[in-house]
Amino acid sequence: MVVSLQTGGSSTIDITESYTECSFTSSNYVTYFNHSDNITDVPFDTNAVLLEEISKWIWKIISPIIFIVGVFGNIGIIIVLCRMKQWKKITYNFLFIHSIADTTVLITGLTRRWILATFDLDIRTISDFNCKLDVFMIYFSMHISSWILVSITVDRFVKTRFPLHYRSATFSSLLKIILLVPIVLSFFIDGHLIITNGLMKVQNEYVCNNTSSESYNYEEKYYVFIDLAWLSLLPFMLMFMMNIFIGESLRSSGRYHESFMHHKDYKKRNKRSSKRLTRMLFFTSIYFLITTFPISIFFVVDSFTTSKNILKSAQLGLSESILYLIQFTNYGINFYIYVNVNATFKKNLPAICNRNIIRRRTSTQQNSSISTRTTQADVPTSVQNDNVHTSELSIGLQELDKHVRNLRHSPQILDISLLPVPSLRDDINSLSEQDTLHIASREETFKQDES
């Protein structure tokens, strides 16, 4: 496992099994926890310099894109869930916690890497508390995110395979336990990082590192395998197997419903929907493996790679940057996956967005109405009397707009003789072509707003 540490200037440290190798842009030395040896005789390598610059620019350019897309998407999930107010459904509790975990990963991991590449500042070195908290939170939030995905898959599996028992109190309690157990286990697995990491002074610079050789050896020899299994392999195997059963249940259910359908279009639509959902379920499982497995394997291989020169260290650094960014995309696309997978979530998202737009428009119209009434109160009576016909015509147009909106989906033809006020019919009959076009344009605007 490679732990990148900031040592001042523009140098980073890659900790290996037996030494810490500093980049050639600063003073080069090897540190053994409590002492250091000068290795200034290491040859200068321009290829390594180029690879380091490429790694920095990858973090500078790509990480803000992933951060913006991921954070705004996860915040979107949180807002929609809060507006839906369906906290009794455990599925939405899973989604809520998962969005918070993904946001934590992006803030603690991706932001730190971007600041380090852009400003040569490691936020872990600000204080000993920052060092301990950041190391713990990045691992803990990643592990929580993986296992909440498993919990969501378990919830979907139970709902599909045991629909009659799904809403019972027993299954609800079981699902809550399924959520709590991985959180508690993750805390015990990652809790030692708070104790075994801290700030150390090396060459008059503070670095965030293991505070003892025993903890360092544990993380290099054992913890990398625990992280590989707990972060990637075990969650993937559970999700993949349950998704197989879910997909089979969906196909069986689709064939059962098709037997009662006589219209070909309905059969095609039902079959297409079932296939789309099944493909999406397997896509989430495969994409999870693609994004989490390579970086975990990289840490395992790197932990047992003892012989390194400057060029090889730079090559590993570039590989780590690419694999890490691929992993971070896993925490940035969940919003878009759930919009397509969860039918209820997909249905409520536009409704909530439209509700916010309508509220803003209503507020604007109310302010405009108050302003109009205030203006009319200041106008002399003689002028208001001259505008009586105009006001009646305006009211007539509003009534006509309302009548047209109520009948816009009806096959009936609008009959102005049905309007209740005779004077209103006369005013409408006397409308000019321009007024008629104005009404039509307003009708189209209402259609666009509601669509």
Secondary structure, DSSP 8 states (H G I E B T S, - for coil): ---EEE-STT-EEEE-SS-EEE-TTS--EEE-SS-EEE-TTS---HHHHHHHHHHHHHHHHHHHHHHHHHHHHHHHHHHHHHHHT-TTSHHHHHHHHHHHHHHHHIIIIIHHHHHHHHHS--GGGS-HHHHHHHHHHHHHHHHHHHHHHHHHHHHHHHHHH-TTTTTSHHHHHHHHHHHHHHHHHHHHHHTHHHHHEEEEEETTEEEEEESSHHHHHHIIIIIHHHHHIIIIIHHHHHHHHHHHHHHHHHHHHHHHHHTT---HHHHHHHHHHHHHHHHHHHHHHHHHHHHHHHHHHHHHHHHT-----HHHHHHHHHHHHHHHHHHHHHTTSHHHHHHHH-HHHHHHHHHHHHHHHHHHHHHHHHHHHHHHHHHHHTS-HHHHHHTHHHHHHHHHHHHHHHHHHHTTTSSS---GGG-S-HHHHHHHHT--HHHHHHHHHHHHHHHHHH-
